[in-house]
């Protein structure tokens, strides 16, 4: 009997050892982002050793990586009642809480897990750090606090140092993050994640050649480490956007690297979806359409297919297909997953169907719907301002000025945009050019638009005080408004134009367009001072006469003032 018991005990120990060894291998598989392979292994491990809570936890994490939250929840719930490390699954449930925006429930789950954990809770704090960082609304301060506790629990844990580095990056403390990743690499010479994160920091500092070398160094150690190819792809993509002259070259390299990443990780639907995301960034719309249709054959129910088809159809000249696909996508997914770009592409498709071949708006209903979608896009992602500007310029060029103004209004919501000053200038111009041909009665209904235009010009001047044309067109706007108050403001605007131009010297003032604007400016200022300040009126009319001595109005005005 004793022999049988001993034999059974040895068998159990052997199973534990094998399971532990299997889990370590699975963790490496997860780090290499071979999620389908990891899922298969973990499912087998859960079936053979159903009392191991860690297996359930990691399986749940894999499902989260694959954006399958419902499946993740199933395994976290099953895992939390296991005897061995079941408490880790409470952290998984807390992570789900954060993804759902329920921070209170997450705190409760984390606290319950920590209450069960051993005194040395390094692993738990690492997982809590990751949960806060991966939340729908990341709590970077709590992530950093958890990461520091992980390091304090075990200063020699490379994984704790990596968690600290991740939290420091999220807190925009790049220098200390670099130290943490470097320390992780020193603690675990076999870690590929630590040098990968260091190379990403280098890439984000726009040191693209150095970053690529660092990724290649990682691949020299392990040519099958997929994440290094993905980050190489991201680096070439960033380089393409940073230097337009290299765009095609670097995009081609990025796509090649990403294909290698796919071949080394998953060739599943999930990997194809990630590749489709990359094609969007690469602006390869024909390829995106083909990829989306290929994904649709493999997975007919995946709603992301409709999103990709919508984007591709919008860019490939099939607006009706884009509207249908994106509408299907938006009705099939949780509203929280719909982002600014989704509304942007839906709006672009509707805009295309609202205009005729000459760019004239022929369907006001579709146009209004498009503006509504663009407004939602701006609310969700103000950084799409360049897209709003591009559409606005197209409408502006087609002389659809009031419609263009609506786009520039959306563009200037991003006050940090590089084109913020120009967009304000174009917003002012759009309203000016729309209003200048209107009757007095029509202008009376444009009070709100005139205020927007004046504010837009003022913002452009504040940001770029040496841009002379803004002063001139602001003066033109106030002349169009035509009230006594507006005319007084126009004088100030024109005086700003004169001051800005003259400060640039004779070369600038000698330009034909500038001379024409100066003549108009001096003539208007002179006329407005004629009844209030005779000396200023004469001074400005004389300057106008120097530019065009034959102008009848200027000559007659000077004669009248000199009597």
C-alpha positions, 0 to 999 in steps of 0.5 A: 500500500505504501508503495502505491501511495509513494508511486502516486505521489511521485506521479503527482510531483512529475505532473506538477514539474511537467506542468510548470515546465509547460507553462514557462514555455507557453509564457515564451510563446505568449511573449513571442505573440503566438497567441493561437499556439498558446491558446491551444497549449493552455486549453490542453493544460487546463483539461489535464490539470484543472486545479492549476489557476495559473493556466486559466489566468494565462488562457484568459490573458491570451483571449484578451490579447485576441480581443475575445473578452467573453471567452476570457471571462469564462476562464477567469471565472472557472480559474478563480475557484481552483486551489492553486493560484486561483486568486490570479484570476481575480486580477483577470476579472479586475482587468475586465472590469477596467476594460468595461470602465468599472474601476470600483469593481476592479479595485475590489477584485485586486484587493481580494487577490492581494489578500490571498497572495503570499507576502512576496506578491511580485507576480500579482503586482506585475499583473495589476500593473498591466491591467491598469495600463491596458484599461480602456482609460489607463490609470498610469499613476496606479500602474506605476504604484503597483509596478514599484511595489512589484520591484520592492517585493523582488528587486531582482525580478526582470519582469518587475523591472519591465513592468516598471519600465512600461508604467514609467513610459505611460507616465512619460518618464522616459529616462527612468523607463530606459534605466528600468528596461536596461536593468531588466536586461542585466538581470535576465540576459535571455530576455528579448522583451527588455532590449525590444522596449529599449529599441522602441524608446530609441525609435520614439526619439526618431533615431530610426537607423539606430532603432532598426539596428537594435531590432536586428541585433535582437533578431540575430539572437533569435530570428524567430522572435516575431515582435522584433519584426513588428517593431521594425515594421512600425519603425519603417512606418514612422520613418515613412511618415517623418520623411515624405521623400522616403515614404514609398521605400519605407512603407515597402520595407514596413510591409515586408517586415510585417509579413514576416511578423505574421509568418512567425506569429499567427497565420490566423484570422486574428493575425490577418486583422492586425495586418489589415490594421497595418495596411490602413496606416500604410494607406494601401487601400487596394490591398486592404480591400483584398485582405478584408475580403479574404478575412470575410471568407475565413470568418463571416461573422467578424464585424471588423471585416465591415470596418476594413471594407468600409475604409477600403471602399471609401478610398477606392471610389465605392462610397455606397459600398463604404456607407453600407459596410460601415453602417453594418459595422456600427450596428454589430459592435459595442458602441464603445468600440466605434472610434473617430476614424470610423465616423470619418470614413463614413462621413467621407463616403457620404460627402462623396455621394452628396456632391456631383462630378464638379464638386457641387453639393447636390444632396443636402441631406447626405451632406448634413449627415456627413457633417454630423458624422464628422462632428462625432469623429472630432469629438472622439479624436481631435487629432483627425484635424488634418483630415478635416482640413483636407476635406475643407480645402476641397470644398473651399476650392470648389467655392462651397465656402459655408460648407468648408467653414464647417470643416475648418471649425472641426479642424481648429478644435485641435489647438495643438495642431501644426496647421492650427493657425492656417486652419483658423485663417481658412475658417475666416476666409470661408465665411468672408468669401461666402458673405461678400456677395450677399445682400444686406438682409442676408448678411443680417442673418450671419451674425454668428458666422461673422463672430466665428470668422473674427475670432478665427482670424484673431487666433491666427494672428495670435499664433502667427503675428507676422502673417500679414494676409490675416490682418488684410482679410480680417479687415475685408471681413469687417468691411463686409459686415459694414456696421460702424463698429465693424468699420472701426475694427477694419481700420485697426485690422488694416493698420495691422497689415500696414505695420506687418508689411512695412516691418518686412522692408521695401522688397516686400512692399514692392510686390504687386499683390502687396502694393494692390492691398496697400492701396486698398488699405490706405484708401479705406483708412483715409476714408474712415478718418476723413470726418474724425482725424483730418491729418491721418486721413490726408496721410493715408490718402497720400500713401494711396496716391503714391501707389496709384496717383491716377485714382479718381477717388483718392485725388478727389478726397485729397482735394476736399481735405486740403481745402 
